[in-house]
Amino acid sequence: MSFNVSLLPAAEDDLDRLYDFILERELAREGDLNLAAAAVAAIRSGVQTLERHPFTCRKSADSPFLRELIIPFASTGYVALFEIVSNELVLVAAIRHQREDDYH
């Protein structure tokens, strides 16, 4: 079984927010300016795994269809909140850094 995976507008906004945060941080410390793009690429690659294996991710609530995908990156990573909507569709609702308190 293969699922279509779509990012909701809020999740796309999260990617922009995370990219901007990393880029600003790296500019301030004269660090790796490619790190922001690499993080977004890792997140997008991680989300692609949901096309085949969304049920392997941990449950996020009482619903068996609301789940979280852990996406490793560098020494930490990211968490994508998603819902398995049907036998064909997975919607990514939000993405956050693992050290953030919760989804925005």
C-alpha positions, 0 to 999 in steps of 0.5 A, a space after each residue: 500500500 502506498 500513501 499520498 503525503 501532503 503538507 498542510 499550509 501550516 506545515 509548510 509555514 513551519 518549514 519556512 520558520 525552521 529554515 529562517 531560524 537556522 539561517 539567522 542562528 548560523 549567520 550570527 555565529 558565522 557558521 554553516 550557511 548550508 545547514 538550513 537547507 540541509 535541515 529542510 531537505 532532511 525533513 522532506 526526506 523523512 516525510 517521504 517515508 510516510 508514503 510507505 510506513 505511516 503506521 510505524 510512527 508513534 501515536 500522538 493522541 487517543 486516535 490511532 490515526 494521529 501520529 508523530 514522525 521523528 526525523 533525525 538531524 545532526 545531534 537532535 532532529 525534528 518531529 512531524 505531526 501527521 494524520 492518516 486520513 484514508 487508505 490513500 492519504 496522509 496529511 502532515 499538519 505541523 513540524 517542530 524541532 525536538 527541543 521546542 515545547 510543542 507544535 505552533 
